[in-house]
Amino acid sequence: MANKIAKSYTIEPEIARYVSSTKGRRSASERVNELLKQGIKREQYELLEREAAAFFAREGDRTETYAFQKATRRTLERD
C-alpha cells in the first residue's frame, strides 16, 4: 500500500452525497481517491489525444508523420 498524505479539502454537498452513496464498504477517502485517479487518467488521455491531433494536423513537412507511421507499422508487424 502506498504512503498516504493527510489533506483537507472542501467539497460541494452534491459531491459528498455522491461519494457517500457510491462508496459501498470502502471509506469515503478510498472512494474519493478512486474517483480522482479516474479523473486524472481521463485528463491524461484527453491531453494525449490533443497532442496527437496537433501532431497529425500539421501542414507542410510531413517527415515526422511518415516516420511515426513507419515505426508504428514495424511495431505492429512484430506483434
Helices and strands as residue ranges (DSSP letters): H 13-22, H 28-57, H 63-78
